[in-house]
Amino acid sequence: MTVSHAPEARFDVNGNELLQIRGRVVDARVTQPEVVIRYAGQHQAQLARWCAPGKHMSVVGLLELKTWTTSNGVQAAYLVEASDVHPLNPDVVDHSQAGVHAALGRTSKVAPVAASRNGKSDLRRALLDA
């Protein structure tokens, strides 16, 4: 499936939050109706951030063909109650810049620990005086 619209937040009849995604079936030979996916699983926020028009995804769930009559005739759409949604072309993340970076210069207020007995007592005096 190819995403055609931005994701939308919806609610089911029980008041549970759903993520609704509209798109098209990837099939060049036959014209297919629009696909509406409703996903109530975990990671909805991550999926909503990832979904953008043009992205591809794989969907597993229950398929239902919805039809209705308009002034233009009979309209149809595939409604999928998704159990699993997987991105097929996730964004490439550069992990080389990830991580914790220390500030340059002195970052600690604690004096280094002395190895000798006299150094430890000097350290205690310095801490008491501060």
C-alpha positions as CSV (number, residue, x, y, z in Angstrom):
1,M,0.0,0.0,0.0
2,T,1.1,3.6,-0.7
3,V,0.1,6.3,1.7
4,S,-1.9,9.0,0.0
5,H,-3.0,11.3,2.9
6,A,-1.6,12.4,6.3
7,P,-2.7,10.1,9.1
8,E,-5.7,11.0,11.2
9,A,-6.7,10.3,14.8
10,R,-10.1,8.7,15.1
11,F,-12.2,6.9,17.8
12,D,-14.1,3.6,17.6
13,V,-17.6,3.1,19.0
14,N,-16.1,2.2,22.4
15,G,-14.0,5.4,22.6
16,N,-10.7,3.8,21.9
17,E,-8.2,5.9,19.9
18,L,-7.4,4.7,16.4
19,L,-4.9,5.8,13.8
20,Q,-6.5,6.1,10.4
21,I,-4.4,6.0,7.3
22,R,-5.7,6.4,3.7
23,G,-3.8,5.1,0.7
24,R,-3.9,3.2,-2.5
25,V,-3.1,-0.5,-3.4
26,V,0.1,-0.9,-5.3
27,D,-1.2,-2.5,-8.5
28,A,-0.4,-1.2,-12.0
29,R,-2.7,-3.6,-13.9
30,V,-6.1,-3.0,-12.2
31,T,-7.6,0.1,-10.7
32,Q,-8.4,-0.6,-7.0
33,P,-10.6,1.5,-4.7
34,E,-9.1,3.6,-1.9
35,V,-7.8,1.7,1.2
36,V,-8.7,3.0,4.7
37,I,-6.6,1.4,7.5
38,R,-7.7,1.7,11.1
39,Y,-5.0,0.7,13.6
40,A,-5.5,0.5,17.3
41,G,-2.2,-1.2,18.3
42,Q,0.9,0.0,20.0
43,H,3.3,2.5,18.5
44,Q,0.6,4.7,17.0
45,A,2.6,7.9,17.6
46,Q,5.7,6.5,15.9
47,L,3.6,5.3,13.0
48,A,1.9,8.6,12.7
49,R,5.2,10.4,12.5
50,W,6.5,8.0,9.9
51,C,3.4,8.1,7.6
52,A,3.6,10.7,4.9
53,P,2.2,10.7,1.3
54,G,4.3,8.4,-0.9
55,K,5.5,6.0,1.8
56,H,4.9,2.3,1.4
57,M,3.6,0.0,4.1
58,S,2.6,-3.6,4.6
59,V,-0.7,-4.2,6.4
60,V,-2.1,-7.3,8.1
61,G,-5.7,-7.4,9.2
62,L,-9.4,-7.9,8.5
63,L,-10.5,-6.6,5.1
64,E,-14.0,-5.4,4.4
65,L,-15.4,-3.8,1.2
66,K,-17.5,-0.8,2.0
67,T,-19.9,0.5,-0.6
68,W,-22.2,3.6,-0.6
69,T,-24.3,5.5,-3.1
70,T,-23.6,9.1,-4.0
71,S,-24.9,11.4,-6.8
72,N,-22.0,10.1,-9.0
73,G,-23.1,6.4,-8.5
74,V,-21.8,3.7,-6.3
75,Q,-18.5,4.4,-4.5
76,A,-16.3,1.7,-2.8
77,A,-13.4,1.6,-0.4
78,Y,-11.4,-1.2,1.3
79,L,-11.6,-0.9,5.1
80,V,-8.8,-2.7,6.9
81,E,-9.0,-3.3,10.7
82,A,-5.2,-3.7,11.0
83,S,-3.5,-5.9,13.5
84,D,0.0,-5.2,12.2
85,V,1.4,-2.3,10.2
86,H,5.0,-2.3,9.0
87,P,6.9,0.4,7.1
88,L,8.5,-1.0,3.9
89,N,10.8,1.9,3.2
90,P,11.7,3.4,6.6
91,D,13.8,6.5,6.8
92,V,17.5,6.0,7.0
93,V,18.8,7.2,10.3
94,D,22.4,8.3,10.8
95,H,23.5,6.9,14.1
96,S,27.0,8.4,13.9
97,Q,25.7,11.6,15.6
98,A,23.7,9.8,18.3
99,G,24.8,9.4,21.8
100,V,25.7,11.5,24.9
101,H,28.3,14.2,24.5
102,A,30.1,15.7,27.4
103,A,30.6,19.5,27.5
104,L,34.0,20.8,26.7
105,G,36.2,21.8,29.7
106,R,35.7,21.0,33.3
107,T,32.3,19.4,33.9
108,S,32.7,18.0,37.4
109,K,32.8,19.9,40.7
110,V,34.2,16.8,42.6
111,A,38.0,16.8,43.1
112,P,39.8,13.7,42.0
113,V,40.3,11.1,44.6
114,A,43.9,10.9,46.0
115,A,45.6,7.6,46.3
116,S,47.7,8.3,49.4
117,R,46.5,8.5,53.0
118,N,47.6,12.1,53.3
119,G,45.8,13.0,50.1
120,K,42.5,11.6,51.4
121,S,42.7,13.6,54.6
122,D,43.5,16.7,52.6
123,L,40.5,16.0,50.4
124,R,38.3,15.7,53.5
125,R,39.5,19.0,54.9
126,A,38.8,20.7,51.5
127,L,35.3,19.3,51.4
128,L,34.6,20.4,55.0
129,D,35.9,23.9,54.3
130,A,33.8,24.3,51.2
